[in-house]
Amino acid sequence: MEVQGRIKMVGETQTFGSNGFRKREIVVTTEEQYPQHIMVEFVQDKTDLLNSYQVGQQVKISINLRGREWVNPQGETKYFNSIQGWRIEALQADASGENVPPVPPMDAFEPAGDLKEEDHDDLPF
């Protein structure tokens, strides 16, 4: 799955516990009729992927949806979801047309030749 939009916030890397678990969050605002602010977390070695990205950049993030179950001390079961990123890439900010073939100059086109009035009627409809 992917989420695409403009970076609103890039958080600092956080380290938790004695095992050194690392997490870093990024918020991307989608560009649609009703923009959404989507928080994506990158964990462990993936936190370094965010080093070269800045607020305002358009990006595409490959994500996995994660869900987990937790039973609190009172015996109640709770469910939590998270969006975990594993790849991020910058998108072109404008449509520069890099993949569009060049248009040949007008002098490269040859005239159609001599068209006669009676030739216009050869179509079957």
N, C-alpha and C positions, 0 to 999 in steps of 0.2 A: 504494500500500500504506500501511497505517497501523499504528502501535503505540500502545497505550493503557496507562496505568498511573500510578503515583504517583512523583513526582520524588524520587530518592534523592540526586543530586549534580548541581550545575551548576558546570562548570569556568570558569576565567578564559579570556579570549581570548588565543590564542598567535599570534605573528607569526613567519613563517619566511622566510629568504632575503632577497636584495636586492630582489626583486619585491614584497615585502609581503604574501605569501599569509597569510591569517588563518584560524584554525580554533578552534572552541569545542565542547567535549563536554558532553553531558548524559547521565545514567544514569536510566533509568525502570525501576521494578520493576512487572512485570505482576501483576495480581490474579487468579490462577487457582489451580487445585489445586497446581501446582508452580510458584511464582513464579519469573520469570526477571529477571535484571538486564541490561537491554539498553542498550548504549552507542550513542548516536547522535551523529554529528558534524554541525555546521553550519559552512559555509565562507563566506569572503568577506563580502559584505554581509548574509548570513543570520545571522551571529553575533549581530547586534543584536537579533534576534527573541527571544533568551533573556533580555534585560535585565529584563523585568517578571515573571519566573517565579522561584519559590522552592521550596526543599526542602519536601516534604509535599503539594504541590499535585497534583491529579489532572489529567492532560493527555492529549490525543490528538495524535500527531505524524505528519504525512504524510512518508513516506520513499521513497527510491530505494535499491535495492541496487546497489552498484558493485563491479566486479571488475577486477583488472589483472594483467598478466603482467610478471615481471621476470626477467632473466637475470643471474645474479651473475658476478663475474670468473672463476670456475672453469667457466663455461658451463652451470651448472645452472639450469633454469627453475623459478621459484617463482611461486605464485599467491596473491594477497591479496584479501580482501573487506572492504568497509566498508558501513556503513549511514549514508546521508546524509539529513539532515532538510532540508525546504524550507518547512514550515509547522508551527506549533504553536498549539494552542488549549486553553484551560482547560475542564475538565468540571465539572459540578455535583458538589459533594462529597456532597450528600445528595439523595434523591429527594423534592424539594419539591412535585412534582405540578403544576408550572406549566402543563403542557399538558393537564391533566385537567379536563373540564368540571365546573362546580360542581353539587352535588347539590341539587335543589330541596327546600325545607322540607317536612316531613311533612304540614302542613296544605294543601299544594298538590295532594295526591292526593285524588281523589273516591272514595267507597265504590263498590263494584261494583254496588250496587242490590239488588233483591230476588232472591235465588237460591232456587229451589224445589228440593226433593229430586228431583223427576223430571227436572230440567234437567241433572243431573250425568252422565247416561248418553248424551249425544248424540255422543260420540266413537266412531269406527269400530273401535276396537281394545279 
